[in-house]
Amino acid sequence: MFIALLIFILTITFVIWQPKGLGLVGVPQWVR
């Protein structure tokens, strides 16, 4: 459970850090 939470937080941080860098999940519009 702890590992899953850590991965989730890491993914969220990465998506927020580089929204335009990814551009494959389509989160930039959701964040902004």
N, CA, C, O and CB atoms as a CASP TS submission, in Angstrom:
PFRMAT TS
TARGET T0000
AUTHOR 0000-0000-0000
METHOD Language model
MODEL 1
PARENT N/A
ATOM      1  N   MET     1       0.848  -1.202   0.000  1.00  0.00           N
ATOM      2  CA  MET     1       0.000   0.000   0.000  1.00  0.00           C
ATOM      3  C   MET     1       0.881   1.249   0.000  1.00  0.00           C
ATOM      4  O   MET     1       0.617   2.214  -0.717  1.00  0.00           O
ATOM      5  CB  MET     1      -0.958   0.007   1.234  1.00  0.00           C
ATOM      6  N   PHE     2       1.940   1.209   0.824  1.00  0.00           N
ATOM      7  CA  PHE     2       2.823   2.368   0.911  1.00  0.00           C
ATOM      8  C   PHE     2       3.503   2.649  -0.421  1.00  0.00           C
ATOM      9  O   PHE     2       3.630   3.801  -0.835  1.00  0.00           O
ATOM     10  CB  PHE     2       3.870   2.154   1.996  1.00  0.00           C
ATOM     11  N   ILE     3       3.943   1.578  -1.090  1.00  0.00           N
ATOM     12  CA  ILE     3       4.630   1.747  -2.384  1.00  0.00           C
ATOM     13  C   ILE     3       3.667   2.334  -3.415  1.00  0.00           C
ATOM     14  O   ILE     3       4.046   3.199  -4.204  1.00  0.00           O
ATOM     15  CB  ILE     3       5.198   0.386  -2.891  1.00  0.00           C
ATOM     16  N   ALA     4       2.442   1.867  -3.403  1.00  0.00           N
ATOM     17  CA  ALA     4       1.448   2.368  -4.366  1.00  0.00           C
ATOM     18  C   ALA     4       1.216   3.860  -4.137  1.00  0.00           C
ATOM     19  O   ALA     4       1.127   4.633  -5.091  1.00  0.00           O
ATOM     20  CB  ALA     4       0.103   1.583  -4.240  1.00  0.00           C
ATOM     21  N   LEU     5       1.120   4.259  -2.878  1.00  0.00           N
ATOM     22  CA  LEU     5       0.901   5.676  -2.563  1.00  0.00           C
ATOM     23  C   LEU     5       2.096   6.504  -3.029  1.00  0.00           C
ATOM     24  O   LEU     5       1.932   7.590  -3.584  1.00  0.00           O
ATOM     25  CB  LEU     5       0.666   5.873  -1.040  1.00  0.00           C
ATOM     26  N   LEU     6       3.296   5.981  -2.798  1.00  0.00           N
ATOM     27  CA  LEU     6       4.511   6.692  -3.204  1.00  0.00           C
ATOM     28  C   LEU     6       4.539   6.883  -4.718  1.00  0.00           C
ATOM     29  O   LEU     6       4.854   7.968  -5.207  1.00  0.00           O
ATOM     30  CB  LEU     6       5.769   5.927  -2.739  1.00  0.00           C
ATOM     31  N   ILE     7       4.206   5.819  -5.459  1.00  0.00           N
ATOM     32  CA  ILE     7       4.202   5.903  -6.928  1.00  0.00           C
ATOM     33  C   ILE     7       3.150   6.909  -7.392  1.00  0.00           C
ATOM     34  O   ILE     7       3.379   7.670  -8.332  1.00  0.00           O
ATOM     35  CB  ILE     7       3.929   4.506  -7.561  1.00  0.00           C
ATOM     36  N   PHE     8       1.988   6.906  -6.720  1.00  0.00           N
ATOM     37  CA  PHE     8       0.916   7.831  -7.083  1.00  0.00           C
ATOM     38  C   PHE     8       1.375   9.275  -6.887  1.00  0.00           C
ATOM     39  O   PHE     8       1.179  10.119  -7.762  1.00  0.00           O
ATOM     40  CB  PHE     8      -0.351   7.550  -6.245  1.00  0.00           C
ATOM     41  N   ILE     9       1.983   9.553  -5.739  1.00  0.00           N
ATOM     42  CA  ILE     9       2.462  10.917  -5.459  1.00  0.00           C
ATOM     43  C   ILE     9       3.540  11.313  -6.466  1.00  0.00           C
ATOM     44  O   ILE     9       3.558  12.442  -6.957  1.00  0.00           O
ATOM     45  CB  ILE     9       3.016  11.021  -4.010  1.00  0.00           C
ATOM     46  N   LEU    10       4.441  10.370  -6.768  1.00  0.00           N
ATOM     47  CA  LEU    10       5.512  10.661  -7.736  1.00  0.00           C
ATOM     48  C   LEU    10       4.921  10.993  -9.099  1.00  0.00           C
ATOM     49  O   LEU    10       5.365  11.930  -9.762  1.00  0.00           O
ATOM     50  CB  LEU    10       6.484   9.465  -7.855  1.00  0.00           C
ATOM     51  N   THR    11       3.920  10.222  -9.516  1.00  0.00           N
ATOM     52  CA  THR    11       3.305  10.463 -10.830  1.00  0.00           C
ATOM     53  C   THR    11       2.621  11.826 -10.859  1.00  0.00           C
ATOM     54  O   THR    11       2.765  12.578 -11.823  1.00  0.00           O
ATOM     55  CB  THR    11       2.285   9.350 -11.169  1.00  0.00           C
ATOM     56  N   ILE    12       1.878  12.140  -9.799  1.00  0.00           N
ATOM     57  CA  ILE    12       1.182  13.433  -9.744  1.00  0.00           C
ATOM     58  C   ILE    12       2.202  14.567  -9.788  1.00  0.00           C
ATOM     59  O   ILE    12       2.014  15.552 -10.502  1.00  0.00           O
ATOM     60  CB  ILE    12       0.306  13.538  -8.462  1.00  0.00           C
ATOM     61  N   THR    13       3.277  14.423  -9.023  1.00  0.00           N
ATOM     62  CA  THR    13       4.304  15.477  -9.000  1.00  0.00           C
ATOM     63  C   THR    13       4.927  15.650 -10.378  1.00  0.00           C
ATOM     64  O   THR    13       5.140  16.773 -10.834  1.00  0.00           O
ATOM     65  CB  THR    13       5.398  15.148  -7.962  1.00  0.00           C
ATOM     66  N   PHE    14       5.217  14.535 -11.036  1.00  0.00           N
ATOM     67  CA  PHE    14       5.851  14.610 -12.347  1.00  0.00           C
ATOM     68  C   PHE    14       4.916  15.270 -13.366  1.00  0.00           C
ATOM     69  O   PHE    14       5.347  16.081 -14.185  1.00  0.00           O
ATOM     70  CB  PHE    14       6.257  13.206 -12.827  1.00  0.00           C
ATOM     71  N   VAL    15       3.643  14.914 -13.302  1.00  0.00           N
ATOM     72  CA  VAL    15       2.673  15.487 -14.253  1.00  0.00           C
ATOM     73  C   VAL    15       2.522  16.979 -14.015  1.00  0.00           C
ATOM     74  O   VAL    15       2.418  17.754 -14.966  1.00  0.00           O
ATOM     75  CB  VAL    15       1.296  14.788 -14.129  1.00  0.00           C
ATOM     76  N   ILE    16       2.510  17.390 -12.747  1.00  0.00           N
ATOM     77  CA  ILE    16       2.347  18.818 -12.444  1.00  0.00           C
ATOM     78  C   ILE    16       3.630  19.577 -12.784  1.00  0.00           C
ATOM     79  O   ILE    16       3.585  20.724 -13.229  1.00  0.00           O
ATOM     80  CB  ILE    16       1.978  19.025 -10.949  1.00  0.00           C
ATOM     81  N   TRP    17       4.799  18.907 -12.565  1.00  0.00           N
ATOM     82  CA  TRP    17       6.084  19.557 -12.828  1.00  0.00           C
ATOM     83  C   TRP    17       6.272  19.813 -14.315  1.00  0.00           C
ATOM     84  O   TRP    17       6.671  20.908 -14.711  1.00  0.00           O
ATOM     85  CB  TRP    17       7.236  18.702 -12.293  1.00  0.00           C
ATOM     86  N   GLN    18       5.983  18.799 -15.152  1.00  0.00           N
ATOM     87  CA  GLN    18       6.155  18.961 -16.603  1.00  0.00           C
ATOM     88  C   GLN    18       4.861  18.565 -17.324  1.00  0.00           C
ATOM     89  O   GLN    18       4.768  17.474 -17.886  1.00  0.00           O
ATOM     90  CB  GLN    18       7.355  18.102 -17.120  1.00  0.00           C
ATOM     91  N   PRO    19       3.873  19.453 -17.303  1.00  0.00           N
ATOM     92  CA  PRO    19       2.604  19.152 -17.981  1.00  0.00           C
ATOM     93  C   PRO    19       2.748  19.163 -19.503  1.00  0.00           C
ATOM     94  O   PRO    19       2.200  18.308 -20.198  1.00  0.00           O
ATOM     95  CB  PRO    19       1.534  20.157 -17.560  1.00  0.00           C
ATOM     96  N   LYS    20       3.499  20.151 -20.009  1.00  0.00           N
ATOM     97  CA  LYS    20       3.674  20.225 -21.464  1.00  0.00           C
ATOM     98  C   LYS    20       4.698  19.201 -21.936  1.00  0.00           C
ATOM     99  O   LYS    20       4.677  18.784 -23.094  1.00  0.00           O
ATOM    100  CB  LYS    20       4.109  21.641 -21.886  1.00  0.00           C
ATOM    101  N   GLY    21       5.590  18.800 -21.042  1.00  0.00           N
ATOM    102  CA  GLY    21       6.619  17.826 -21.411  1.00  0.00           C
ATOM    103  C   GLY    21       5.988  16.468 -21.730  1.00  0.00           C
ATOM    104  O   GLY    21       6.395  15.783 -22.667  1.00  0.00           O
ATOM    105  N   LEU    22       4.980  16.095 -20.926  1.00  0.00           N
ATOM    106  CA  LEU    22       4.329  14.798 -21.172  1.00  0.00           C
ATOM    107  C   LEU    22       3.397  14.932 -22.374  1.00  0.00           C
ATOM    108  O   LEU    22       3.699  14.437 -23.461  1.00  0.00           O
ATOM    109  CB  LEU    22       3.536  14.310 -19.906  1.00  0.00           C
ATOM    110  N   GLY    23       2.257  15.607 -22.172  1.00  0.00           N
ATOM    111  CA  GLY    23       1.328  15.824 -23.275  1.00  0.00           C
ATOM    112  C   GLY    23       0.721  14.529 -23.791  1.00  0.00           C
ATOM    113  O   GLY    23       0.173  14.510 -24.893  1.00  0.00           O
ATOM    114  N   LEU    24       0.805  13.425 -23.007  1.00  0.00           N
ATOM    115  CA  LEU    24       0.241  12.160 -23.480  1.00  0.00           C
ATOM    116  C   LEU    24      -0.930  11.724 -22.605  1.00  0.00           C
ATOM    117  O   LEU    24      -1.696  10.837 -22.981  1.00  0.00           O
ATOM    118  CB  LEU    24       1.319  11.066 -23.502  1.00  0.00           C
ATOM    119  N   VAL    25      -1.068  12.355 -21.428  1.00  0.00           N
ATOM    120  CA  VAL    25      -2.207  12.012 -20.562  1.00  0.00           C
ATOM    121  C   VAL    25      -3.330  13.031 -20.740  1.00  0.00           C
ATOM    122  O   VAL    25      -4.497  12.732 -20.487  1.00  0.00           O
ATOM    123  CB  VAL    25      -1.769  11.950 -19.072  1.00  0.00           C
ATOM    124  N   GLY    26      -2.967  14.239 -21.179  1.00  0.00           N
ATOM    125  CA  GLY    26      -3.982  15.276 -21.363  1.00  0.00           C
ATOM    126  C   GLY    26      -4.368  15.903 -20.043  1.00  0.00           C
ATOM    127  O   GLY    26      -5.539  16.201 -19.809  1.00  0.00           O
ATOM    128  N   VAL    27      -3.367  16.110 -19.162  1.00  0.00           N
ATOM    129  CA  VAL    27      -3.648  16.691 -17.848  1.00  0.00           C
ATOM    130  C   VAL    27      -3.461  18.204 -17.822  1.00  0.00           C
ATOM    131  O   VAL    27      -4.024  18.869 -16.952  1.00  0.00           O
ATOM    132  CB  VAL    27      -2.760  16.056 -16.804  1.00  0.00           C
ATOM    133  N   PRO    28      -2.677  18.775 -18.761  1.00  0.00           N
ATOM    134  CA  PRO    28      -2.437  20.223 -18.750  1.00  0.00           C
ATOM    135  C   PRO    28      -3.729  21.033 -18.632  1.00  0.00           C
ATOM    136  O   PRO    28      -3.786  21.994 -17.864  1.00  0.00           O
ATOM    137  CB  PRO    28      -1.696  20.631 -20.013  1.00  0.00           C
ATOM    138  N   GLN    29      -4.754  20.660 -19.374  1.00  0.00           N
ATOM    139  CA  GLN    29      -6.019  21.395 -19.320  1.00  0.00           C
ATOM    140  C   GLN    29      -6.686  21.209 -17.965  1.00  0.00           C
ATOM    141  O   GLN    29      -7.317  22.131 -17.448  1.00  0.00           O
ATOM    142  CB  GLN    29      -6.963  20.934 -20.444  1.00  0.00           C
ATOM    143  N   TRP    30      -6.545  19.995 -17.379  1.00  0.00           N
ATOM    144  CA  TRP    30      -7.187  19.731 -16.094  1.00  0.00           C
ATOM    145  C   TRP    30      -6.500  20.523 -14.986  1.00  0.00           C
ATOM    146  O   TRP    30      -7.154  21.022 -14.071  1.00  0.00           O
ATOM    147  CB  TRP    30      -7.161  18.225 -15.772  1.00  0.00           C
ATOM    148  N   VAL    31      -5.151  20.635 -15.079  1.00  0.00           N
ATOM    149  CA  VAL    31      -4.403  21.356 -14.050  1.00  0.00           C
ATOM    150  C   VAL    31      -4.667  22.850 -14.149  1.00  0.00           C
ATOM    151  O   VAL    31      -4.889  23.514 -13.136  1.00  0.00           O
ATOM    152  CB  VAL    31      -2.898  21.075 -14.175  1.00  0.00           C
ATOM    153  N   ARG    32      -4.644  23.368 -15.344  1.00  0.00           N
ATOM    154  CA  ARG    32      -4.843  24.813 -15.533  1.00  0.00           C
ATOM    155  C   ARG    32      -6.322  25.115 -15.540  1.00  0.00           C
ATOM    156  O   ARG    32      -6.715  26.273 -15.685  1.00  0.00           O
ATOM    157  CB  ARG    32      -4.183  25.308 -16.846  1.00  0.00           C
TER
END
